[in-house]
């Protein structure tokens, strides 16, 4: 009786652990976003969560235009800083490709500041 119980307990514990790990998306969870912010996040997340290096930098540069368009469409929050960091990313892609990871990090940080700032009263 003890062996089947132990096996079931181990299986349930493992399932709960795996489920929690999957829900954390690389160590952090996000709240539900407004649709315009969610659209931007859907573009940024796969780029940001890719392995840092040349392939991610090439992908970030290839997607910089889409990131810029999506950020410019955000109306549910003040996205001016995010838009500016993406403009810097686009410039960095053209002038200093070795610094793309740093510019992408700035975009990611600006995104987090945007989602951590309460929406204006008019948007609530």
RODRENKE-800557 format. One record per residue (C-alpha): residue in three letters; x, y, z. Coordinates in steps of 0.001 Angstrom, whole numbers, padded with zeros to 6 digits, always signed. Layout:
<nodes>
ALAXYZ...
</nodes>
This chain:
<nodes>
UNK+000000+000000+000000UNK+002852+002385+000757UNK+004526+002009-002641UNK+001445+002992-004759UNK+000728+005908-002421UNK+004344+007110-002681UNK+004224+006821-006474UNK+000982+008797-006671UNK+002298+011435-004262UNK+005483+011773-006304UNK+003512+012075-009557UNK+001173+014739-008145UNK+004052+016708-006626UNK+005973+016585-009896UNK+002921+017721-011879UNK+002367+020653-009538UNK+006026+021656-009710UNK+006159+021438-013502UNK+002910+023396-013807UNK+004202+026147-011529UNK+007489+026331-013420UNK+005707+026581-016775UNK+003454+029346-015475UNK+006382+031469-014419UNK+007676+032134-017955UNK+011400+032366-017326UNK+011232+033365-013707UNK+008511+035972-013712UNK+004801+036154-014220UNK+002843+038896-015895UNK-000634+040098-015065UNK-003308+040167-017722UNK-002507+043052-020021UNK-004703+045436-021924UNK-005001+044174-025531UNK-002595+046798-026927UNK+000055+045950-024321UNK-000520+042222-024783UNK+000070+042607-028528UNK+003407+044279-027845UNK+004338+041664-025246UNK+003587+038893-027753UNK+006239+040380-030056UNK+008844+041175-027404UNK+008672+038027-025256UNK+010054+035489-027751UNK+012888+037824-028680UNK+013791+038700-025103UNK+013573+035138-023807UNK+015803+033762-026558UNK+019413+033002-025723UNK+021468+036253-025726UNK+023923+036464-028584UNK+024217+037073-032294UNK+021062+035180-033291UNK+018910+037067-030782UNK+020470+040383-031844UNK+019712+039633-035525UNK+016135+038707-034618UNK+015704+041845-032477UNK+016874+043985-035372UNK+014659+042137-037846UNK+011631+042668-035561UNK+012463+046240-034478UNK+010044+047745-037005UNK+007157+045592-035774UNK+008058+046390-032163UNK+008041+050081-033025UNK+004651+049890-034757UNK+003125+047925-031903UNK+004489+050250-029216UNK+003189+053273-031115UNK-000299+051736-031002UNK-000345+051460-027197UNK-003062+053769-025888UNK-003823+052159-022520UNK-000575+053459-020983UNK+002079+056100-021586UNK+004412+054310-023989UNK+006649+057271-024912UNK+009698+055866-023114UNK+009147+052445-024660UNK+008858+053997-028124UNK+012085+055941-027530UNK+014007+052831-026461UNK+012844+051022-029584UNK+014005+053940-031725UNK+017380+053577-030005UNK+017342+049832-030714UNK+016680+050493-034411UNK+019538+052999-034536UNK+021858+050627-032688UNK+021062+047865-035172UNK+022333+050097-037976UNK+025308+051753-036290UNK+026606+049457-033538UNK+025434+045844-033931UNK+027603+044681-031030UNK+025491+046775-028646UNK+022114+045368-029669UNK+021756+043222-026538UNK+022169+046329-024370UNK+019621+048278-026426UNK+017214+045319-026275UNK+017668+045218-022509UNK+016665+048887-022408UNK+013492+048040-024362UNK+012707+045234-021932UNK+013239+047497-018920UNK+011052+050209-020445UNK+008351+047619-021027UNK+008501+046553-017382UNK+008293+050158-016217UNK+005258+050592-018468UNK+003433+047544-017063UNK+004356+048360-013473UNK+003023+051916-013664UNK-000663+052207-012775UNK-002781+053270-015745UNK-003977+056878-015807UNK-007298+057505-014077UNK-008968+058050-017457UNK-008053+054494-018506UNK-009412+052788-015373
</nodes>
